[in-house]
Amino acid sequence: MRIAIIGGGLTGLTLAYYLQKAGVAYDLLEADARPGGNLRSVAEAAGYQLEAGPNSLLLRPELSELLHELGLEADLQEAAPVSAHRYVLRGGQYQALPASPPKLLTSTFFSLKTKLRLLAELLRRPAPPVPGETVGAFFERHFGREVVDYAVAPFVGGIYAGDPYELQLALTFPQLAALEQQHGSVLRGLAAGQRAGGGGGRRRTVVLRGGNQRLTDALRSRLTHFHAYSPVTEIQRDALGQYQLLGPGGTSVAPGGPASYSHLALALPAYAAAGLLQALHPAAAKALAAVRYPPMTLVYSAYDRAAVAHPLAGFGALHPPREGTYAAGAIWTSTLFPDRAPAGQVLFTSFVGGAPFARQAQAPKAEQLAAVDAELRQLYGISAGPRWQGRYYWPASIPQFDAHLAAARAAVAPLAALGIVPVANWMAGVSVPDCVQYARKIAEQWAQAGPAGG
């Protein structure tokens, strides 16, 4: 067995790491000099530590174990305790989002009508899943439209940069569909899970000092068969079922000359994988090309703390699309991790884009910075201009877990029998722990399937 991993993002690097541990022969081929994919950190000379990808990491067991093996545990920095507080814009004012079902009923965040709907939800009987149901339709069916507009929409916007009436429940939150099947009431099912010890406590939210990109940099440093500047433009398959990889000009990109691989791991965005599969598997390629990746711009704005009236005592604030804002919300970066901005300043990381805000994401830089500054000043009571602003633009950000992605997953499933397995975040899940867990699972499957190769 010899495996080619195409793409050096987090999932491809993690897969290579665990294959190497298991003694399985592999080559990881990365088109650029820098591995890491969406994990990208920037240290500004002015004293700001920025994340262009995931702004924080949720410590699940798979990720904790990997960080320990890489010697990065000592460099973990935990978010300030106020990170448990999340805010949502409603009627032009920030309100604390209730953090538990009991608080949903006792807070003033939702109307009396919605609170009565929440109580009625406790009486729902078990029901089979609705095929193809969207997240928005599921929550509206259980809790009403107000919950969708002011809790679900900003939440899925913050995680998936998506529209709840487009994202499919089975792909994004399959555990909720299971709760409905078992308990009928989602609230009753969540409470049963807590009583059974399934809550597991609040997981730690952390960053790596010096930037989260240190995770992928550390993985890269451990790999013996990582090959930069190795773009793959064509996949060929011979009569024996072995794969050869070609680069620009039709030359082999395998290190040391032409080589054959029994398995291919496509650690690539769906649109990039589509191009490689076009000749061999056109139907799968067509489905992959249809997966949507909305644009996203991260705008960083720093102000003197004395100029900001808002207490900023929380993780950040989300903006429901129906509020008509320019940005989808902001993380209060310097509240969570004070050393990410100079002393006496506050740093906001604003999200401009995603499916509901796509038009703003593609605006010119000067327009974006000015619009975000104006909105922050209005919403947070900021009395002076920014000390510094910057941005990072992703023309294609987070894959949308909608009907197009469901069709793409179905289309590529038969390729596993031919030794081709996608391992990117559109298969694994969008979070860092999801990608680590999925890559490790695939590595273990391949390690058990066959002997190490040369």
TAMOWO-V777824 format. One record per helix or strand of 2 or more residues. SS is the DSSP state (A for helix, B for strand). FROM is the first residue (numbers start at 0). LEN is the number of residues. If there is no record, write none. Layout:
BEGIN
SS|FROM|LEN ; SS|FROM|LEN
END
This chain:
BEGIN
B|1|5 ; A|9|13 ; B|24|5 ; B|40|3 ; B|48|3 ; B|56|2 ; A|60|9 ; A|72|3 ; B|75|3 ; A|80|4 ; B|85|5 ; B|92|4 ; A|100|6 ; A|111|10 ; A|134|9 ; A|144|16 ; A|168|4 ; A|173|10 ; A|185|10 ; B|204|4 ; A|213|9 ; B|225|2 ; B|233|4 ; B|242|4 ; A|247|3 ; B|262|4 ; A|269|8 ; A|281|8 ; B|295|9 ; A|304|3 ; B|315|4 ; A|320|3 ; B|328|4 ; A|332|4 ; A|337|3 ; B|344|9 ; A|354|7 ; A|364|16 ; B|387|7 ; A|402|16 ; B|419|3 ; A|424|4 ; A|431|18
END
